[in-house]
Amino acid sequence: MNRRPFVAGNWKMNLQASTALQLTQEVVRTTGRHRTVDVGIIPSHPFLAAAGHKLEGTRLQLGAQDLHSEDGGAFTGAVSGPQLRSCGVRFVLVGHSERRHVFGDDERIVAAKVEAGLRAGLDVMLCLGETEAERDAGETQGILEQQLSSATWKLQGEDWSRLTLAYEPVWAIGTGRTASPEQAEQAHAWARNWVQNHVSETVAGALRILYGGSVKPANAAELMAREGVDGALVGGASLKADSFAAIVSAAAGERS
Ligand code: PGA
């Protein structure tokens, strides 16, 4: 099955209004020509609406880093799926390891956020990944299965077409240590196999699974050349337009 590569830049809690808009414009300029790769940027919430305006008429997709599981109401400081949607947001990250480990998003919350995103008409990019201790203990496969099953058990068939997975080993995020292409390929195969066994072969065949964790121009091509690695969720290297553009080019199969 031919899956269209997807490269998304997770800007995390970085940049200011002016630099976020400047980067948005540079990403449009440096990646807008690609027709064979889906490209997304994921700025902080305050910059979403303005970034959305800059993306109008382009093929770039706007993503958000988080949402609340409720659609609205007395939840001071939180942002809902319908609010994101009204700012031009197309997809939302759920279950990022920083949300799980720093903010305490447990499996119940992750599942509720997946549902909330889909209910609001957003695509959901569900992040999964083991810690270093879990990998060392040989628990990687079990952790991925646990995270997948707890986050998706309520999904109906058609919901799956709006879900993307991002395999992000926690030990590789922001550390400069990338999973080897073999490790990434194996984890993606486990996740896809789980979906094949628990949902369907068709869903598993169409599902995009991105790799994330210290992806940079120097390692992007070899990671994305692997069977079942359908793109990248990029943190640090997405904050510079030229390195992000190089990763998008690698996803398009261009040599740099
Ligand atoms: P990194 O972050 O590329 O800086 O490791 C990836 C992510 O957290 O999505």
Residues whose N, C-alpha, C, O or C-beta is under 5 A from the ligand:
A	BS01	PGA	N10 A172 I173 G174 T175 G212 G213 S214 V215 L233 V234 G235 G236 A237
